[in-house]
Amino acid sequence: FYTSKEVGQGTGQGLAIAQSVIVEKHGGTLRFKTEIGEGTTFIVRIPFKEEPKTTEMGEGNETSNPIC
């Protein structure tokens, strides 16, 4: 993450907004790993869902195989 504000000057909403968008709205996950003296790595996963393909008649060709 990047900020142009001084320490203590931000709103503190970054992770709350990320949680809302990634987890609640898109069904993904937001995790992190912290190493003292090294920093923190955030792992963001958002599920991918392929749109059903349509035929010339406009009918959906549904599949039960998820794409991961």
All heavy atoms as TSV, in Angstrom:
chain	resi	resn	atom	element	x	y	z
A	1	PHE	N	N	0.839	-1.175	0.000
A	1	PHE	CA	C	0.000	0.000	0.000
A	1	PHE	C	C	0.881	1.234	0.000
A	1	PHE	O	O	1.991	1.228	0.505
A	1	PHE	CB	C	-0.912	0.002	1.216
A	1	PHE	CG	C	-1.864	-1.154	1.215
A	1	PHE	CD1	C	-1.673	-2.233	2.040
A	1	PHE	CD2	C	-2.943	-1.162	0.353
A	1	PHE	CE1	C	-2.555	-3.290	2.031
A	1	PHE	CE2	C	-3.836	-2.202	0.336
A	1	PHE	CZ	C	-3.639	-3.266	1.177
A	2	TYR	N	N	0.376	2.300	-0.529
A	2	TYR	CA	C	1.132	3.542	-0.620
A	2	TYR	C	C	0.273	4.676	-0.093
A	2	TYR	O	O	-0.930	4.712	-0.311
A	2	TYR	CB	C	1.508	3.829	-2.075
A	2	TYR	CG	C	2.137	5.178	-2.251
A	2	TYR	CD1	C	3.469	5.376	-1.952
A	2	TYR	CD2	C	1.374	6.249	-2.695
A	2	TYR	CE1	C	4.043	6.618	-2.096
A	2	TYR	CE2	C	1.946	7.501	-2.842
A	2	TYR	CZ	C	3.275	7.678	-2.545
A	2	TYR	OH	O	3.839	8.906	-2.679
A	3	THR	N	N	0.897	5.569	0.623
A	3	THR	CA	C	0.194	6.765	1.071
A	3	THR	C	C	1.116	7.960	0.959
A	3	THR	O	O	2.334	7.826	1.060
A	3	THR	CB	C	-0.321	6.628	2.520
A	3	THR	OG1	O	-1.055	7.804	2.835
A	3	THR	CG2	C	0.814	6.460	3.515
A	4	SER	N	N	0.550	9.087	0.723
A	4	SER	CA	C	1.330	10.322	0.662
A	4	SER	C	C	1.177	11.112	1.958
A	4	SER	O	O	1.708	12.194	2.094
A	4	SER	CB	C	0.880	11.173	-0.532
A	4	SER	OG	O	-0.495	11.477	-0.409
A	5	LYS	N	N	0.468	10.529	2.922
A	5	LYS	CA	C	0.211	11.212	4.190
A	5	LYS	C	C	1.290	10.863	5.211
A	5	LYS	O	O	1.911	9.808	5.146
A	5	LYS	CB	C	-1.166	10.820	4.727
A	5	LYS	CG	C	-2.307	11.257	3.822
A	5	LYS	CD	C	-3.633	10.743	4.374
A	5	LYS	CE	C	-4.783	11.168	3.505
A	5	LYS	NZ	N	-4.761	10.621	2.176
A	6	GLU	N	N	1.459	11.722	6.185
A	6	GLU	CA	C	2.379	11.455	7.282
A	6	GLU	C	C	1.809	10.361	8.172
A	6	GLU	O	O	0.595	10.124	8.196
A	6	GLU	CB	C	2.591	12.736	8.098
A	6	GLU	CG	C	3.255	13.853	7.314
A	6	GLU	CD	C	4.683	13.509	6.914
A	6	GLU	OE1	O	5.407	12.864	7.698
A	6	GLU	OE2	O	5.071	13.882	5.790
A	7	VAL	N	N	2.659	9.697	8.952
A	7	VAL	CA	C	2.222	8.660	9.867
A	7	VAL	C	C	1.176	9.241	10.815
A	7	VAL	O	O	1.354	10.327	11.368
A	7	VAL	CB	C	3.418	8.096	10.666
A	7	VAL	CG1	C	2.947	7.136	11.744
A	7	VAL	CG2	C	4.392	7.411	9.729
A	8	GLY	N	N	0.067	8.532	10.974
A	8	GLY	CA	C	-1.003	8.973	11.852
A	8	GLY	C	C	-1.987	9.937	11.219
A	8	GLY	O	O	-2.951	10.352	11.852
A	9	GLN	N	N	-1.813	10.269	9.959
A	9	GLN	CA	C	-2.688	11.228	9.293
A	9	GLN	C	C	-3.744	10.589	8.401
A	9	GLN	O	O	-4.609	11.269	7.899
A	9	GLN	CB	C	-1.858	12.215	8.450
A	9	GLN	CG	C	-0.899	13.048	9.262
A	9	GLN	CD	C	-1.614	13.912	10.278
A	9	GLN	OE1	O	-2.565	14.606	9.959
A	9	GLN	NE2	N	-1.163	13.845	11.515
A	10	GLY	N	N	-3.683	9.294	8.196
A	10	GLY	CA	C	-4.662	8.630	7.331
A	10	GLY	C	C	-5.988	8.400	8.041
A	10	GLY	O	O	-6.136	8.666	9.233
A	11	THR	N	N	-6.944	7.875	7.303
A	11	THR	CA	C	-8.264	7.629	7.869
A	11	THR	C	C	-8.351	6.258	8.536
A	11	THR	O	O	-9.295	5.993	9.280
A	11	THR	CB	C	-9.355	7.698	6.779
A	11	THR	OG1	O	-9.096	6.677	5.809
A	11	THR	CG2	C	-9.380	9.055	6.117
A	12	GLY	N	N	-7.419	5.355	8.233
A	12	GLY	CA	C	-7.442	4.020	8.816
A	12	GLY	C	C	-8.499	3.114	8.217
A	12	GLY	O	O	-8.852	2.109	8.805
A	13	GLN	N	N	-9.015	3.441	7.051
A	13	GLN	CA	C	-10.101	2.676	6.440
A	13	GLN	C	C	-9.633	1.703	5.368
A	13	GLN	O	O	-10.438	0.942	4.844
A	13	GLN	CB	C	-11.127	3.639	5.829
A	13	GLN	CG	C	-11.824	4.498	6.857
A	13	GLN	CD	C	-12.655	3.656	7.796
A	13	GLN	OE1	O	-13.469	2.860	7.386
A	13	GLN	NE2	N	-12.419	3.814	9.092
A	14	GLY	N	N	-8.353	1.690	5.042
A	14	GLY	CA	C	-7.855	0.870	3.934
A	14	GLY	C	C	-8.211	-0.601	4.019
A	14	GLY	O	O	-8.762	-1.186	3.085
A	15	LEU	N	N	-7.903	-1.244	5.144
A	15	LEU	CA	C	-8.191	-2.669	5.270
A	15	LEU	C	C	-9.679	-2.949	5.390
A	15	LEU	O	O	-10.163	-3.969	4.898
A	15	LEU	CB	C	-7.439	-3.274	6.458
A	15	LEU	CG	C	-5.929	-3.403	6.251
A	15	LEU	CD1	C	-5.270	-3.922	7.521
A	15	LEU	CD2	C	-5.617	-4.322	5.086
A	16	ALA	N	N	-10.417	-2.052	6.011
A	16	ALA	CA	C	-11.873	-2.238	6.112
A	16	ALA	C	C	-12.507	-2.189	4.726
A	16	ALA	O	O	-13.392	-2.989	4.403
A	16	ALA	CB	C	-12.483	-1.167	7.012
A	17	ILE	N	N	-12.054	-1.279	3.896
A	17	ILE	CA	C	-12.573	-1.174	2.526
A	17	ILE	C	C	-12.155	-2.400	1.719
A	17	ILE	O	O	-12.961	-2.979	0.987
A	17	ILE	CB	C	-12.107	0.124	1.856
A	17	ILE	CG1	C	-12.761	1.324	2.566
A	17	ILE	CG2	C	-12.421	0.122	0.365
A	17	ILE	CD1	C	-12.188	2.666	2.173
A	18	ALA	N	N	-10.897	-2.827	1.855
A	18	ALA	CA	C	-10.425	-4.019	1.143
A	18	ALA	C	C	-11.236	-5.239	1.550
A	18	ALA	O	O	-11.640	-6.038	0.704
A	18	ALA	CB	C	-8.941	-4.246	1.416
A	19	GLN	N	N	-11.513	-5.398	2.848
A	19	GLN	CA	C	-12.324	-6.513	3.348
A	19	GLN	C	C	-13.710	-6.489	2.715
A	19	GLN	O	O	-14.222	-7.507	2.250
A	19	GLN	CB	C	-12.439	-6.430	4.876
A	19	GLN	CG	C	-13.433	-7.382	5.493
A	19	GLN	CD	C	-12.921	-8.794	5.619
A	19	GLN	OE1	O	-11.736	-9.049	5.457
A	19	GLN	NE2	N	-13.806	-9.718	5.896
A	20	SER	N	N	-14.317	-5.326	2.677
A	20	SER	CA	C	-15.659	-5.181	2.115
A	20	SER	C	C	-15.687	-5.570	0.641
A	20	SER	O	O	-16.527	-6.353	0.209
A	20	SER	CB	C	-16.148	-3.748	2.291
A	20	SER	OG	O	-17.360	-3.548	1.606
A	21	VAL	N	N	-14.760	-5.050	-0.125
A	21	VAL	CA	C	-14.762	-5.285	-1.571
A	21	VAL	C	C	-14.351	-6.708	-1.911
A	21	VAL	O	O	-15.039	-7.405	-2.664
A	21	VAL	CB	C	-13.834	-4.271	-2.280
A	21	VAL	CG1	C	-13.672	-4.612	-3.754
A	21	VAL	CG2	C	-14.367	-2.857	-2.117
A	22	ILE	N	N	-13.233	-7.169	-1.358
A	22	ILE	CA	C	-12.688	-8.476	-1.740
A	22	ILE	C	C	-13.512	-9.633	-1.176
A	22	ILE	O	O	-13.863	-10.564	-1.899
A	22	ILE	CB	C	-11.219	-8.585	-1.290
A	22	ILE	CG1	C	-10.373	-7.569	-2.052
A	22	ILE	CG2	C	-10.687	-9.995	-1.466
A	22	ILE	CD1	C	-9.024	-7.303	-1.452
A	23	VAL	N	N	-13.820	-9.576	0.109
A	23	VAL	CA	C	-14.482	-10.706	0.769
A	23	VAL	C	C	-15.998	-10.643	0.623
A	23	VAL	O	O	-16.622	-11.586	0.146
A	23	VAL	CB	C	-14.081	-10.783	2.262
A	23	VAL	CG1	C	-14.813	-11.907	2.969
A	23	VAL	CG2	C	-12.574	-10.958	2.383
A	24	GLU	N	N	-16.590	-9.534	1.024
A	24	GLU	CA	C	-18.049	-9.455	1.056
A	24	GLU	C	C	-18.675	-9.325	-0.329
A	24	GLU	O	O	-19.679	-9.958	-0.617
A	24	GLU	CB	C	-18.483	-8.296	1.945
A	24	GLU	CG	C	-18.089	-8.514	3.397
A	24	GLU	CD	C	-18.309	-7.297	4.274
A	24	GLU	OE1	O	-19.069	-6.396	3.876
A	24	GLU	OE2	O	-17.710	-7.254	5.363
A	25	LYS	N	N	-18.101	-8.516	-1.207
A	25	LYS	CA	C	-18.716	-8.297	-2.522
A	25	LYS	C	C	-18.291	-9.306	-3.581
A	25	LYS	O	O	-19.054	-9.588	-4.494
A	25	LYS	CB	C	-18.421	-6.880	-2.997
A	25	LYS	CG	C	-19.102	-5.857	-2.120
A	25	LYS	CD	C	-18.958	-4.471	-2.633
A	25	LYS	CE	C	-19.718	-3.558	-1.686
A	25	LYS	NZ	N	-19.513	-2.177	-1.907
A	26	HIS	N	N	-17.060	-9.849	-3.459
A	26	HIS	CA	C	-16.565	-10.751	-4.502
A	26	HIS	C	C	-16.338	-12.181	-4.017
A	26	HIS	O	O	-15.959	-13.044	-4.808
A	26	HIS	CB	C	-15.274	-10.202	-5.107
A	26	HIS	CG	C	-15.481	-8.937	-5.873
A	26	HIS	ND1	N	-16.117	-8.902	-7.095
A	26	HIS	CD2	C	-15.165	-7.652	-5.584
A	26	HIS	CE1	C	-16.171	-7.654	-7.528
A	26	HIS	NE2	N	-15.609	-6.872	-6.628
A	27	GLY	N	N	-16.560	-12.450	-2.735
A	27	GLY	CA	C	-16.403	-13.814	-2.227
A	27	GLY	C	C	-14.972	-14.300	-2.188
A	27	GLY	O	O	-14.720	-15.499	-2.198
A	28	GLY	N	N	-14.023	-13.395	-2.132
A	28	GLY	CA	C	-12.615	-13.765	-2.104
A	28	GLY	C	C	-12.074	-13.864	-0.694
A	28	GLY	O	O	-12.826	-13.905	0.282
A	29	THR	N	N	-10.757	-13.910	-0.592
A	29	THR	CA	C	-10.097	-13.938	0.707
A	29	THR	C	C	-9.008	-12.885	0.746
A	29	THR	O	O	-8.418	-12.527	-0.279
A	29	THR	CB	C	-9.467	-15.309	1.009
A	29	THR	OG1	O	-8.498	-15.615	0.005
A	29	THR	CG2	C	-10.508	-16.406	1.070
A	30	LEU	N	N	-8.742	-12.410	1.947
A	30	LEU	CA	C	-7.687	-11.427	2.185
A	30	LEU	C	C	-6.902	-11.940	3.375
A	30	LEU	O	O	-7.435	-12.051	4.483
A	30	LEU	CB	C	-8.298	-10.059	2.478
A	30	LEU	CG	C	-7.347	-8.921	2.790
A	30	LEU	CD1	C	-6.422	-8.656	1.605
A	30	LEU	CD2	C	-8.128	-7.669	3.128
A	31	ARG	N	N	-5.649	-12.313	3.156
A	31	ARG	CA	C	-4.799	-12.848	4.217
A	31	ARG	C	C	-3.494	-12.076	4.228
A	31	ARG	O	O	-3.192	-11.341	3.289
A	31	ARG	CB	C	-4.536	-14.331	3.965
A	31	ARG	CG	C	-5.839	-15.134	3.896
A	31	ARG	CD	C	-5.593	-16.561	3.646
A	31	ARG	NE	N	-5.112	-17.131	4.902
A	31	ARG	CZ	C	-4.671	-18.367	5.015
A	31	ARG	NH1	N	-4.631	-19.152	3.980
A	31	ARG	NH2	N	-4.255	-18.822	6.174
A	32	PHE	N	N	-2.724	-12.260	5.266
A	32	PHE	CA	C	-1.438	-11.590	5.322
A	32	PHE	C	C	-0.413	-12.414	6.080
A	32	PHE	O	O	-0.758	-13.288	6.875
A	32	PHE	CB	C	-1.564	-10.206	5.963
A	32	PHE	CG	C	-2.002	-10.236	7.396
A	32	PHE	CD1	C	-1.060	-10.280	8.411
A	32	PHE	CD2	C	-3.341	-10.223	7.721
A	32	PHE	CE1	C	-1.464	-10.310	9.735
A	32	PHE	CE2	C	-3.752	-10.242	9.036
A	32	PHE	CZ	C	-2.807	-10.291	10.050
A	33	LYS	N	N	0.849	-12.168	5.789
A	33	LYS	CA	C	1.970	-12.772	6.496
A	33	LYS	C	C	2.876	-11.629	6.926
A	33	LYS	O	O	3.215	-10.762	6.121
A	33	LYS	CB	C	2.759	-13.715	5.593
A	33	LYS	CG	C	1.996	-14.942	5.157
A	33	LYS	CD	C	2.865	-15.980	4.481
A	33	LYS	CE	C	3.678	-15.407	3.351
A	33	LYS	NZ	N	4.423	-16.402	2.594
A	34	THR	N	N	3.256	-11.614	8.184
A	34	THR	CA	C	4.131	-10.569	8.696
A	34	THR	C	C	5.437	-11.183	9.171
A	34	THR	O	O	5.439	-12.199	9.858
A	34	THR	CB	C	3.454	-9.831	9.866
A	34	THR	OG1	O	2.258	-9.224	9.399
A	34	THR	CG2	C	4.356	-8.757	10.439
A	35	GLU	N	N	6.541	-10.568	8.761
A	35	GLU	CA	C	7.856	-10.961	9.235
A	35	GLU	C	C	8.468	-9.747	9.907
A	35	GLU	O	O	8.672	-8.712	9.266
A	35	GLU	CB	C	8.725	-11.448	8.076
A	35	GLU	CG	C	8.198	-12.719	7.434
A	35	GLU	CD	C	9.111	-13.243	6.347
A	35	GLU	OE1	O	10.343	-13.077	6.467
A	35	GLU	OE2	O	8.588	-13.806	5.383
A	36	ILE	N	N	8.737	-9.889	11.200
A	36	ILE	CA	C	9.289	-8.772	11.959
A	36	ILE	C	C	10.591	-8.306	11.317
A	36	ILE	O	O	11.459	-9.098	10.984
A	36	ILE	CB	C	9.515	-9.176	13.433
A	36	ILE	CG1	C	8.154	-9.513	14.061
A	36	ILE	CG2	C	10.216	-8.071	14.205
A	36	ILE	CD1	C	8.234	-10.073	15.451
A	37	GLY	N	N	10.673	-7.018	11.102
A	37	GLY	CA	C	11.864	-6.431	10.498
A	37	GLY	C	C	11.883	-6.504	8.978
A	37	GLY	O	O	12.753	-5.928	8.341
A	38	GLU	N	N	10.945	-7.237	8.390
A	38	GLU	CA	C	10.895	-7.403	6.938
A	38	GLU	C	C	9.689	-6.718	6.312
A	38	GLU	O	O	9.760	-6.195	5.227
A	38	GLU	CB	C	10.887	-8.892	6.567
A	38	GLU	CG	C	12.137	-9.633	6.965
A	38	GLU	CD	C	13.349	-9.177	6.172
A	38	GLU	OE1	O	13.225	-8.907	4.963
A	38	GLU	OE2	O	14.426	-9.089	6.794
A	39	GLY	N	N	8.540	-6.792	6.993
A	39	GLY	CA	C	7.333	-6.189	6.444
A	39	GLY	C	C	6.192	-7.186	6.388
A	39	GLY	O	O	6.273	-8.276	6.938
A	40	THR	N	N	5.147	-6.776	5.722
A	40	THR	CA	C	3.939	-7.585	5.629
A	40	THR	C	C	3.588	-7.839	4.178
A	40	THR	O	O	3.659	-6.935	3.356
A	40	THR	CB	C	2.765	-6.871	6.328
A	40	THR	OG1	O	3.125	-6.648	7.695
A	40	THR	CG2	C	1.488	-7.687	6.266
A	41	THR	N	N	3.215	-9.070	3.871
A	41	THR	CA	C	2.764	-9.451	2.537
A	41	THR	C	C	1.278	-9.750	2.618
A	41	THR	O	O	0.842	-10.524	3.465
A	41	THR	CB	C	3.505	-10.712	2.044
A	41	THR	OG1	O	4.903	-10.442	2.020
A	41	THR	CG2	C	3.021	-11.122	0.660
A	42	PHE	N	N	0.494	-9.111	1.749
A	42	PHE	CA	C	-0.936	-9.361	1.690
A	42	PHE	C	C	-1.220	-10.308	0.533
A	42	PHE	O	O	-0.695	-10.128	-0.567
A	42	PHE	CB	C	-1.711	-8.057	1.498
A	42	PHE	CG	C	-1.743	-7.215	2.736
A	42	PHE	CD1	C	-0.727	-6.325	3.015
A	42	PHE	CD2	C	-2.787	-7.336	3.644
A	42	PHE	CE1	C	-0.739	-5.556	4.165
A	42	PHE	CE2	C	-2.817	-6.579	4.793
A	42	PHE	CZ	C	-1.787	-5.681	5.059
A	43	ILE	N	N	-2.051	-11.306	0.800
A	43	ILE	CA	C	-2.443	-12.282	-0.225
A	43	ILE	C	C	-3.920	-12.056	-0.522
A	43	ILE	O	O	-4.765	-12.250	0.340
A	43	ILE	CB	C	-2.203	-13.730	0.244
A	43	ILE	CG1	C	-0.720	-13.933	0.593
A	43	ILE	CG2	C	-2.646	-14.723	-0.821
A	43	ILE	CD1	C	-0.442	-13.992	2.036
A	44	VAL	N	N	-4.202	-11.628	-1.742
A	44	VAL	CA	C	-5.564	-11.323	-2.165
A	44	VAL	C	C	-5.982	-12.367	-3.190
A	44	VAL	O	O	-5.306	-12.564	-4.199
A	44	VAL	CB	C	-5.648	-9.911	-2.792
A	44	VAL	CG1	C	-7.045	-9.619	-3.288
A	44	VAL	CG2	C	-5.181	-8.861	-1.793
A	45	ARG	N	N	-7.091	-13.030	-2.939
A	45	ARG	CA	C	-7.618	-14.023	-3.882
A	45	ARG	C	C	-9.064	-13.666	-4.201
A	45	ARG	O	O	-9.888	-13.514	-3.313
A	45	ARG	CB	C	-7.551	-15.426	-3.296
A	45	ARG	CG	C	-6.129	-15.881	-3.116
A	45	ARG	CD	C	-6.082	-17.281	-2.628
A	45	ARG	NE	N	-4.692	-17.650	-2.432
A	45	ARG	CZ	C	-4.244	-18.870	-2.440
A	45	ARG	NH1	N	-5.066	-19.875	-2.622
A	45	ARG	NH2	N	-2.977	-19.120	-2.251
A	46	ILE	N	N	-9.333	-13.541	-5.476
A	46	ILE	CA	C	-10.678	-13.242	-5.945
A	46	ILE	C	C	-11.081	-14.369	-6.880
A	46	ILE	O	O	-10.366	-14.676	-7.837
A	46	ILE	CB	C	-10.729	-11.879	-6.671
A	46	ILE	CG1	C	-10.293	-10.777	-5.704
A	46	ILE	CG2	C	-12.117	-11.610	-7.222
A	46	ILE	CD1	C	-10.164	-9.419	-6.321
A	47	PRO	N	N	-12.216	-15.016	-6.634
A	47	PRO	CA	C	-12.629	-16.128	-7.487
A	47	PRO	C	C	-12.907	-15.671	-8.919
A	47	PRO	O	O	-13.347	-14.550	-9.141
A	47	PRO	CB	C	-13.904	-16.658	-6.835
A	47	PRO	CG	C	-14.269	-15.725	-5.762
A	47	PRO	CD	C	-13.175	-14.739	-5.575
A	48	PHE	N	N	-12.615	-16.553	-9.824
A	48	PHE	CA	C	-12.853	-16.299	-11.241
A	48	PHE	C	C	-13.996	-17.176	-11.696
A	48	PHE	O	O	-13.992	-18.383	-11.471
A	48	PHE	CB	C	-11.598	-16.630	-12.051
A	48	PHE	CG	C	-11.793	-16.534	-13.526
A	48	PHE	CD1	C	-11.778	-15.314	-14.153
A	48	PHE	CD2	C	-11.998	-17.670	-14.285
A	48	PHE	CE1	C	-11.964	-15.219	-15.525
A	48	PHE	CE2	C	-12.178	-17.585	-15.648
A	48	PHE	CZ	C	-12.166	-16.363	-16.261
A	49	LYS	N	N	-14.995	-16.572	-12.301
A	49	LYS	CA	C	-16.116	-17.341	-12.822
A	49	LYS	C	C	-16.309	-16.964	-14.278
A	49	LYS	O	O	-16.521	-15.809	-14.607
A	49	LYS	CB	C	-17.389	-17.021	-12.035
A	49	LYS	CG	C	-18.584	-17.806	-12.520
A	49	LYS	CD	C	-19.808	-17.477	-11.697
A	49	LYS	CE	C	-21.013	-18.206	-12.246
A	49	LYS	NZ	N	-22.235	-17.832	-11.567
A	50	GLU	N	N	-16.211	-17.957	-15.146
A	50	GLU	CA	C	-16.390	-17.721	-16.569
A	50	GLU	C	C	-17.870	-17.567	-16.881
A	50	GLU	O	O	-18.700	-18.317	-16.379
A	50	GLU	CB	C	-15.806	-18.890	-17.362
A	50	GLU	CG	C	-15.838	-18.667	-18.855
A	50	GLU	CD	C	-15.134	-19.790	-19.599
A	50	GLU	OE1	O	-14.031	-20.169	-19.209
A	50	GLU	OE2	O	-15.721	-20.272	-20.577
A	51	GLU	N	N	-18.203	-16.585	-17.684
A	51	GLU	CA	C	-19.584	-16.385	-18.120
A	51	GLU	C	C	-20.003	-17.548	-19.013
A	51	GLU	O	O	-19.204	-18.029	-19.819
A	51	GLU	CB	C	-19.709	-15.077	-18.897
A	51	GLU	CG	C	-19.496	-13.849	-18.030
A	51	GLU	CD	C	-20.562	-13.701	-16.963
A	51	GLU	OE1	O	-21.751	-13.976	-17.252
A	51	GLU	OE2	O	-20.209	-13.342	-15.836
A	52	PRO	N	N	-21.242	-18.018	-18.903
A	52	PRO	CA	C	-21.704	-19.102	-19.777
A	52	PRO	C	C	-21.634	-18.679	-21.240
A	52	PRO	O	O	-21.963	-17.547	-21.577
A	52	PRO	CB	C	-23.151	-19.323	-19.361
A	52	PRO	CG	C	-23.304	-18.650	-18.040
A	52	PRO	CD	C	-22.262	-17.586	-17.976
A	53	LYS	N	N	-21.177	-19.605	-22.066
A	53	LYS	CA	C	-21.113	-19.333	-23.504
A	53	LYS	C	C	-22.511	-19.445	-24.090
A	53	LYS	O	O	-23.324	-20.236	-23.633
A	53	LYS	CB	C	-20.164	-20.314	-24.173
A	53	LYS	CG	C	-18.754	-20.131	-23.703
A	53	LYS	CD	C	-17.821	-21.057	-24.443
A	53	LYS	CE	C	-16.415	-20.716	-24.069
A	53	LYS	NZ	N	-15.748	-21.687	-23.290
A	54	THR	N	N	-22.788	-18.654	-25.114
A	54	THR	CA	C	-24.107	-18.716	-25.742
A	54	THR	C	C	-23.985	-19.269	-27.152
A	54	THR	O	O	-22.958	-19.125	-27.807
A	54	THR	CB	C	-24.763	-17.323	-25.793
A	54	THR	OG1	O	-23.907	-16.441	-26.515
A	54	THR	CG2	C	-24.990	-16.771	-24.406
A	55	THR	N	N	-25.058	-19.896	-27.593
A	55	THR	CA	C	-25.104	-20.410	-28.957
A	55	THR	C	C	-25.698	-19.327	-29.854
A	55	THR	O	O	-26.082	-18.264	-29.384
A	55	THR	CB	C	-25.993	-21.667	-29.021
A	55	THR	OG1	O	-27.324	-21.296	-28.678
A	55	THR	CG2	C	-25.497	-22.747	-28.081
A	56	GLU	N	N	-25.805	-19.615	-31.126
A	56	GLU	CA	C	-26.394	-18.651	-32.058
A	56	GLU	C	C	-27.848	-18.357	-31.691
A	56	GLU	O	O	-28.358	-17.286	-31.970
A	56	GLU	CB	C	-26.310	-19.193	-33.487
A	56	GLU	CG	C	-24.891	-19.213	-34.009
A	56	GLU	CD	C	-24.825	-19.751	-35.422
A	56	GLU	OE1	O	-25.872	-19.793	-36.109
A	56	GLU	OE2	O	-23.724	-20.132	-35.845
A	57	MET	N	N	-28.509	-19.300	-31.037
A	57	MET	CA	C	-29.890	-19.119	-30.640
A	57	MET	C	C	-29.998	-18.353	-29.322
A	57	MET	O	O	-31.076	-18.064	-28.853
A	57	MET	CB	C	-30.588	-20.484	-30.486
A	57	MET	CG	C	-30.602	-21.285	-31.768
A	57	MET	SD	S	-31.622	-20.543	-33.033
A	57	MET	CE	C	-33.227	-20.891	-32.373
A	58	GLY	N	N	-28.837	-18.064	-28.683
A	58	GLY	CA	C	-28.844	-17.325	-27.436
A	58	GLY	C	C	-29.028	-18.177	-26.197
A	58	GLY	O	O	-29.179	-17.669	-25.110
A	59	GLU	N	N	-28.992	-19.514	-26.356
A	59	GLU	CA	C	-29.159	-20.394	-25.205
A	59	GLU	C	C	-27.812	-20.584	-24.525
A	59	GLU	O	O	-26.790	-20.681	-25.175
A	59	GLU	CB	C	-29.707	-21.752	-25.654
A	59	GLU	CG	C	-31.096	-21.649	-26.275
A	59	GLU	CD	C	-31.534	-22.965	-26.889
A	59	GLU	OE1	O	-30.790	-23.947	-26.792
A	59	GLU	OE2	O	-32.622	-22.998	-27.467
A	60	GLY	N	N	-27.823	-20.653	-23.192
A	60	GLY	CA	C	-26.593	-20.833	-22.439
A	60	GLY	C	C	-26.123	-22.275	-22.460
A	60	GLY	O	O	-26.920	-23.189	-22.399
A	61	ASN	N	N	-24.833	-22.478	-22.598
A	61	ASN	CA	C	-24.233	-23.798	-22.485
A	61	ASN	C	C	-23.600	-23.871	-21.106
A	61	ASN	O	O	-22.454	-23.517	-20.926
A	61	ASN	CB	C	-23.155	-24.017	-23.568
A	61	ASN	CG	C	-23.759	-24.050	-24.941
A	61	ASN	OD1	O	-24.880	-24.467	-25.102
A	61	ASN	ND2	N	-23.006	-23.615	-25.935
A	62	GLU	N	N	-24.364	-24.293	-20.118
A	62	GLU	CA	C	-23.901	-24.268	-18.746
A	62	GLU	C	C	-22.964	-25.441	-18.487
A	62	GLU	O	O	-23.104	-26.512	-19.056
A	62	GLU	CB	C	-25.093	-24.326	-17.808
A	62	GLU	CG	C	-26.099	-23.255	-18.167
A	62	GLU	CD	C	-26.587	-22.503	-16.979
A	62	GLU	OE1	O	-26.192	-22.830	-15.852
A	62	GLU	OE2	O	-27.369	-21.576	-17.191
A	63	THR	N	N	-22.017	-25.230	-17.588
A	63	THR	CA	C	-21.096	-26.259	-17.196
A	63	THR	C	C	-21.027	-26.300	-15.688
A	63	THR	O	O	-21.198	-25.294	-15.030
A	63	THR	CB	C	-19.684	-26.008	-17.798
A	63	THR	OG1	O	-18.807	-27.052	-17.344
A	63	THR	CG2	C	-19.118	-24.665	-17.392
A	64	SER	N	N	-20.792	-27.484	-15.129
A	64	SER	CA	C	-20.696	-27.608	-13.678
A	64	SER	C	C	-19.249	-27.628	-13.220
A	64	SER	O	O	-18.981	-27.789	-12.049
A	64	SER	CB	C	-21.407	-28.873	-13.212
A	64	SER	OG	O	-20.792	-30.000	-13.799
A	65	ASN	N	N	-18.305	-27.498	-14.133
A	65	ASN	CA	C	-16.883	-27.517	-13.769
A	65	ASN	C	C	-16.408	-26.111	-13.424
A	65	ASN	O	O	-16.361	-25.251	-14.290
A	65	ASN	CB	C	-16.046	-28.068	-14.923
A	65	ASN	CG	C	-16.381	-29.502	-15.237
A	65	ASN	OD1	O	-16.774	-30.246	-14.355
A	65	ASN	ND2	N	-16.236	-29.897	-16.480
A	66	PRO	N	N	-16.067	-25.873	-12.147
A	66	PRO	CA	C	-15.579	-24.547	-11.793
A	66	PRO	C	C	-14.192	-24.319	-12.339
A	66	PRO	O	O	-13.416	-25.256	-12.522
A	66	PRO	CB	C	-15.560	-24.571	-10.264
A	66	PRO	CG	C	-15.431	-26.013	-9.921
A	66	PRO	CD	C	-16.109	-26.778	-11.013
A	67	ILE	N	N	-13.873	-23.084	-12.608
A	67	ILE	CA	C	-12.530	-22.699	-13.045
A	67	ILE	C	C	-11.836	-22.082	-11.871
A	67	ILE	O	O	-12.328	-21.145	-11.275
A	67	ILE	CB	C	-12.605	-21.703	-14.218
A	67	ILE	CG1	C	-13.289	-22.339	-15.405
A	67	ILE	CG2	C	-11.215	-21.211	-14.587
A	67	ILE	CD1	C	-13.538	-21.410	-16.542
A	68	CYS	N	N	-10.697	-22.631	-11.495
A	68	CYS	CA	C	-9.963	-22.110	-10.326
A	68	CYS	C	C	-8.653	-21.514	-10.750
A	68	CYS	O	O	-8.016	-21.925	-11.613
A	68	CYS	CB	C	-9.710	-23.203	-9.334
A	68	CYS	SG	S	-11.245	-23.907	-8.700
